[in-house]
Amino acid sequence: MEATPDKPLTLEAFLPHVKTKFRAVPDDGGPVELELTEAANIAGSHNRVPNKSGMVQDVFSLIFEGPESRFLPQRTYPFEHEQLGRFDLFMVPVEKIAGGFRYQVIINRLVKADGV
């Protein structure tokens, strides 16, 4: 399954998968297993006000943790997940942690005010 316009990747789609494994697939080498440790609205984004065209800004953050043995630089990666399928995300390393690295993905998109 791939994310498509009729099945967009929303915060609600990611929430049940916190503490599960995802795979980022860099061009060089095999997949890197990452754990989704947090999926959350970004401050203020839950108080969305429609613009003149009836669109609202959907903004949320995903935090992943990965192994120390494979650092992933900032870029767009194909991701794979057992239930969510295959999709691309732009991921940024945010800090070195004990045993690995922490990465962040920000989703920022316009959607119809009714959520469709």
Sequence and secondary structure as in RCSB ss.txt:
>XXXX:A:sequence
MEATPDKPLTLEAFLPHVKTKFRAVPDDGGPVELELTEAANIAGSHNRVPNKSGMVQDVFSLIFEGPESRFLPQR
TYPFEHEQLGRFDLFMVPVEKIAGGFRYQVIINRLVKADGV
>XXXX:A:secstr
 B BTTB   HHHHGGGTTSEEEE  SSSS EEEEEEEEEE TTTTS    TTSEEEEEEEEEEEEETT    SE
EEEEEETTTEEEEEEEEEEEEETTEEEEEEEEEEEEETT  
